[in-house]
Amino acid sequence: MSRLETLRLGFQSPRSHPDPASRSPLPLTRSVLPRSHQTCVPRRSRVLGGLLAQIEIPVLNQLWIEFFMDLDFVVPQVHQLISHTESFKTFHAASVYISNHTVLFSIWSETNHSPDLSVAISCRDLDYQLSSLAQFCNSSLLLPTLTHLDIMIRLNSQPHWNDDMETIQWLELLGPFTAVKSLRLQIDDPVRRHFCQALEELAGERVTEVLPSLRTIIFSSLRGQEHGPESIEGFVAARKLAGHPVAVHR
C-alpha cells in the first residue's frame, strides 16, 4: 500500500479482538507506510503495541489513539513511532481535558493549528483518569520542547474518586512535562483544591522535582464563575527560595 494516505483500525468492543493464545506470531520485519497523513489505532494497549512495533510512518501528520477501559497503558512503542516521524520532532503545547466519562490529551507543534497527537481514554472515575493518563505519558512520551500546558476539568456532577485518592497522582501526571514554562488551569472546586494541595506537598529539595522549568501559573474559572483564592502560597514561596520563582495570575 505504497500510496496509503489514511489508516483506520479499531474493534467494536473490548472483547472483539482474538484470544492471544489463538494468534499467530507477528512478523519480525517492519513495514513502512510512506504516505499516511492520519492514523487511528486500536483501543487495546497490547494490540496497539504489537501494531506499532511493526510499522514506520515517517511523514505522518496526525496520530489518534483511543483506549477503551484498559488496565495497561504502558505503550513505549508510541515513542518509537514518534521518534521516526519527521513532523513530530518539536512539540510546543499540550492540553488535558477531563469530563465525566473521558480524558483527552492533545499535543501541538508550533506550526500546526490541529493536534499532532491525540489520546482519548474512556473511563469515569477521576483518580483512574489521572493514573491512566500518567501511566501513558510516563511510558510513551519524551517532551523536551513542550513549553505550554493547559489542564481543563469540566464535570457535570461531583467528581467520582476513591476516598484513598492521593495527591501524588497529580504529581505523577505532571512528571513528564519537564520543559513546561506556562501552566494554565481551568478547574472547578473541589478538584482545584485537590490539585493545589498536591503542589503544596512539594517542599524543600522536592519543590523542583515536578515542573522544574515552570515560570507562570494561570488560574481561569469555568463557565464564567468567580472562584476563591488558590492556596499555593507555600509552593510559590518554596520555588522562590530555590531560585525558580513562579508567578501566579488569575
KOLKOL-625874 format. One record per residue (C-alpha): residue number from 1; residue in three letters; z, x, y. Coordinates in Angstrom, 1 decimal, padded with zeros to 4 digits. Each point is the difference from the previous one (the first is absolute). Layout:
N
n; res; c3; c1; c2
NUM; ALA; Z; X; Y
...
% end
This chain:
250
n; res; c3; c1; c2
1; MET; 000.0; 000.0; 000.0
2; SER; -001.1; 002.7; 002.5
3; ARG; -000.6; -002.6; 002.8
4; LEU; 003.2; -001.9; -000.4
5; GLU; 001.5; -001.2; 003.3
6; THR; 002.8; -002.4; -001.0
7; LEU; 002.2; 000.2; -003.1
8; ARG; 002.5; -002.8; -000.6
9; LEU; 002.2; -000.1; -003.1
10; GLY; 002.9; -002.3; -000.9
11; PHE; 001.8; -002.1; -002.5
12; GLN; 000.6; -003.8; 000.3
13; SER; 003.6; 000.4; -001.1
14; PRO; 002.4; 002.9; -000.8
15; ARG; -000.4; -000.7; -003.8
16; SER; -003.8; -000.2; -000.1
17; HIS; -000.6; 003.7; -000.5
18; PRO; -000.2; 001.4; -003.6
19; ASP; 003.0; 001.2; -001.9
20; PRO; 000.3; 003.8; 000.5
21; ALA; 000.2; 000.4; -003.8
22; SER; -003.4; -001.6; -000.4
23; ARG; -001.8; 002.0; 002.6
24; SER; -002.3; 002.9; -000.7
25; PRO; 000.9; 003.4; 001.7
26; LEU; -001.5; 000.4; 003.4
27; PRO; -002.9; 002.6; 000.3
28; LEU; 001.0; 003.4; 001.2
29; THR; -002.9; 000.4; 002.4
30; ARG; 000.3; -001.2; 003.6
31; SER; -002.6; -002.3; 001.5
32; VAL; -001.2; 000.4; 003.6
33; LEU; -000.8; -003.2; 002.0
34; PRO; -001.9; 001.5; 002.9
35; ARG; -000.7; -003.0; 002.2
36; SER; 003.0; -002.4; -000.3
37; HIS; 001.2; -001.3; 003.3
38; GLN; 002.8; -002.4; -001.2
39; THR; 002.0; 000.0; -003.2
40; CYS; 002.5; -002.5; -001.3
41; VAL; 001.9; 001.3; -003.0
42; PRO; 002.1; -001.7; -002.7
43; ARG; 003.4; -001.6; 000.5
44; ARG; 001.9; 002.0; -002.7
45; SER; 001.1; 003.6; 000.8
46; ARG; -000.7; 001.3; -003.6
47; VAL; -003.6; -001.3; 000.1
48; LEU; -000.4; 001.1; 003.6
49; GLY; 001.1; 003.6; -000.8
50; GLY; -002.3; 000.1; -003.0
51; LEU; -003.0; -001.1; 002.1
52; LEU; 000.6; 002.3; 002.9
53; ALA; 000.4; 003.0; -002.3
54; GLN; -003.6; -000.5; -001.1
55; ILE; -001.9; -000.5; 003.3
56; GLU; -000.8; 001.8; 003.2
57; ILE; -001.3; -001.9; 003.1
58; PRO; -000.6; 002.7; 002.7
59; VAL; -001.5; -002.4; 002.6
60; LEU; 002.4; -002.9; -000.5
61; ASN; 000.8; -001.8; 003.3
62; GLN; 002.6; -002.5; -001.1
63; LEU; 002.4; -000.3; -002.9
64; TRP; 002.0; -003.2; -000.8
65; ILE; 002.7; 000.0; -002.7
66; GLU; 001.9; -003.1; -001.0
67; PHE; 003.0; 000.0; -002.3
68; PHE; 001.2; -003.1; -001.8
69; MET; 003.7; 000.1; -000.8
70; ASP; -000.2; 003.4; -001.7
71; LEU; 003.0; 002.1; -001.0
72; ASP; -001.5; 003.4; 000.4
73; PHE; -001.6; 001.0; 003.4
74; VAL; -000.3; 003.7; -000.7
75; VAL; -003.8; 000.7; 000.3
76; PRO; -000.6; 003.6; 000.9
77; GLN; -003.7; -000.4; -000.7
78; VAL; -000.3; -001.8; 003.4
79; HIS; 000.8; 003.2; 001.8
80; GLN; -002.5; 001.8; -002.2
81; LEU; -002.7; -002.5; 000.9
82; ILE; 000.8; 000.2; 003.7
83; SER; 000.0; 003.8; 000.1
84; HIS; -003.6; -000.1; -001.3
85; THR; -001.2; -002.6; 002.5
86; GLU; -001.5; 001.3; 003.2
87; SER; 001.0; -002.8; 002.3
88; PHE; 003.7; 000.0; -001.1
89; LYS; 000.9; 003.4; 001.3
90; THR; 001.7; -000.9; 003.3
91; PHE; 002.1; -003.2; -000.1
92; HIS; 001.4; -000.9; 003.5
93; ALA; 002.0; -003.2; -000.2
94; ALA; 001.6; -002.2; -002.6
95; SER; 001.5; -003.5; -000.1
96; VAL; 002.4; -001.7; -002.4
97; TYR; -000.1; -003.8; 000.1
98; ILE; 002.5; -001.9; -002.2
99; SER; 000.0; -003.8; -000.4
100; ASN; 001.9; -002.2; -002.4
101; HIS; -002.3; 000.7; -002.9
102; THR; -002.0; 003.1; 000.8
103; VAL; 000.2; 003.5; 001.4
104; LEU; -003.1; 001.4; 001.5
105; PHE; -000.4; 003.7; 000.8
106; SER; -003.0; 001.2; 002.0
107; ILE; -001.1; 003.4; 001.3
108; TRP; -002.6; 000.7; 002.7
109; SER; -001.9; 003.1; 001.0
110; GLU; -000.2; 000.6; 003.8
111; THR; -003.7; -001.0; 000.2
112; ASN; 000.2; -003.1; -002.1
113; HIS; 000.8; -003.6; 001.1
114; SER; 000.6; -001.3; -003.5
115; PRO; 002.4; 001.6; -002.5
116; ASP; -001.3; 002.8; -002.2
117; LEU; 002.6; -000.7; -002.7
118; SER; 001.9; -003.3; -000.7
119; VAL; 002.6; -000.6; -002.6
120; ALA; 001.3; -003.5; -000.7
121; ILE; 002.9; -000.7; -002.3
122; SER; 000.8; -003.6; -001.0
123; CYS; 003.7; -000.5; -000.4
124; ARG; 002.8; -002.0; 001.6
125; ASP; 003.3; 001.8; 000.4
126; LEU; 000.3; 002.3; 003.0
127; ASP; 001.8; 002.7; -001.9
128; TYR; -002.7; 000.0; -002.6
129; GLN; -002.7; 000.1; 002.7
130; LEU; 001.6; 003.0; 001.6
131; SER; 000.6; 001.9; -003.2
132; SER; -003.5; -000.6; -001.4
133; LEU; -001.8; 001.1; 003.1
134; ALA; 002.3; 003.0; 000.3
135; GLN; -000.8; 000.9; -003.6
136; PHE; -003.7; -000.2; 000.6
137; CYS; 000.0; 002.0; 003.3
138; ASN; 002.2; 002.8; -001.3
139; SER; -002.1; 000.4; -003.2
140; SER; -003.5; -000.6; 001.4
141; LEU; -000.3; 001.1; 003.6
142; LEU; 000.2; 003.1; 002.1
143; LEU; -000.1; -000.9; 003.7
144; PRO; 000.2; 003.2; 002.1
145; THR; -002.2; -001.4; 002.9
146; LEU; 001.4; -003.5; 000.3
147; THR; 001.9; -000.3; 003.3
148; HIS; 000.4; -003.8; 000.6
149; LEU; 001.8; -002.5; -002.3
150; ASP; 000.5; -003.7; 000.6
151; ILE; 002.4; -002.0; -002.2
152; MET; -000.2; -003.8; 000.4
153; ILE; 002.1; -002.4; -002.1
154; ARG; -000.6; -003.7; 000.5
155; LEU; 001.9; -002.3; -002.3
156; ASN; -000.2; -003.8; 000.1
157; SER; 003.5; -000.2; -001.6
158; GLN; 003.0; 002.1; -000.6
159; PRO; -000.9; 003.3; -001.7
160; HIS; 000.5; 000.1; -003.8
161; TRP; 001.8; 003.2; -000.9
162; ASN; 002.6; 000.9; -002.5
163; ASP; 003.6; 000.4; 001.1
164; ASP; -000.1; 003.6; -001.1
165; MET; -003.0; 000.9; 002.2
166; GLU; 000.6; 003.4; 001.5
167; THR; -001.1; 001.4; 003.3
168; ILE; -001.4; 003.0; -001.8
169; GLN; -003.0; -002.2; -001.0
170; TRP; -001.1; 000.2; 003.7
171; LEU; 000.4; 003.7; 000.1
172; GLU; -002.0; 000.4; -003.2
173; LEU; -002.8; -002.0; 001.5
174; LEU; 000.0; 002.1; 003.2
175; GLY; 000.1; 003.3; -002.0
176; PRO; -003.7; 000.7; -000.2
177; PHE; -000.6; -000.4; 003.7
178; THR; 001.0; 003.5; 001.1
179; ALA; -002.5; 000.2; 002.8
180; VAL; 000.6; -003.4; 001.6
181; LYS; 000.8; 000.3; 003.7
182; SER; 000.0; -003.7; 001.0
183; LEU; 001.7; -002.8; -001.9
184; ARG; -000.5; -003.6; 001.0
185; LEU; 002.2; -002.7; -001.6
186; GLN; -000.5; -003.7; 000.1
187; ILE; 002.8; -001.2; -002.1
188; ASP; 002.3; -003.1; 000.4
189; ASP; 003.7; -000.1; -000.9
190; PRO; 001.6; 000.5; -002.5
191; VAL; -002.6; 002.5; -001.3
192; ARG; -000.1; 001.9; 003.3
193; ARG; 003.8; 000.6; -000.2
194; HIS; -000.3; 001.3; -003.5
195; PHE; -002.8; 002.4; 001.1
196; CYS; 002.1; 001.3; 002.9
197; GLN; 002.9; 000.5; -002.3
198; ALA; -002.2; 002.2; -002.2
199; LEU; -000.7; 002.2; 003.0
200; GLU; 003.6; 000.1; 001.0
201; GLU; 001.0; 001.3; -003.4
202; LEU; -002.0; 003.2; 000.7
203; ALA; 002.5; 002.4; 001.5
204; GLY; 000.5; 003.8; 000.4
205; GLU; -002.6; 002.1; -001.7
206; ARG; -001.6; -003.0; -001.6
207; VAL; -001.1; -001.6; 003.3
208; THR; -003.4; 001.8; -000.2
209; GLU; -000.6; -000.6; -003.7
210; VAL; -001.8; -003.2; 000.8
211; LEU; -002.8; -000.2; 002.6
212; PRO; 000.6; 003.6; 001.2
213; SER; -002.8; -000.2; 002.6
214; LEU; 001.1; -003.4; 001.5
215; ARG; 000.0; -000.1; 003.8
216; THR; -000.1; -003.8; 000.8
217; ILE; 001.3; -003.2; -001.5
218; ILE; -001.3; -003.3; 001.4
219; PHE; 001.7; -003.2; -000.8
220; SER; -002.1; -003.2; 000.5
221; SER; 001.2; -003.5; -000.6
222; LEU; -002.0; -002.4; -002.2
223; ARG; -001.1; -003.5; 001.1
224; GLY; 000.8; 000.9; 003.6
225; GLN; 003.7; -000.3; -000.7
226; GLU; 002.6; 002.2; 001.7
227; HIS; 002.3; 002.0; -002.1
228; GLY; 003.2; 001.9; 000.5
229; PRO; 000.4; 003.8; 000.3
230; GLU; -000.5; 002.1; -003.0
231; SER; 002.9; 002.1; -001.2
232; ILE; -001.6; 003.4; -000.4
233; GLU; 002.0; 001.9; 002.6
234; GLY; 001.4; 002.3; -002.6
235; PHE; -003.4; 000.9; -001.4
236; VAL; -001.4; 000.6; 003.5
237; ALA; 003.0; 002.2; 001.0
238; ALA; -000.2; 002.0; -003.3
239; ARG; -003.7; 000.6; 000.5
240; LYS; 000.6; 001.2; 003.5
241; LEU; 002.7; 002.4; -001.1
242; ALA; -002.3; 001.3; -002.7
243; GLY; -002.7; 000.8; 002.5
244; HIS; -002.3; -002.8; -001.1
245; PRO; 000.5; -002.7; 002.7
246; VAL; -001.2; -003.6; -000.6
247; ALA; -000.8; -002.4; 002.8
248; VAL; 000.7; -003.7; -000.6
249; HIS; -002.1; -002.7; 001.7
250; ARG; 000.2; -003.8; -000.2
% end
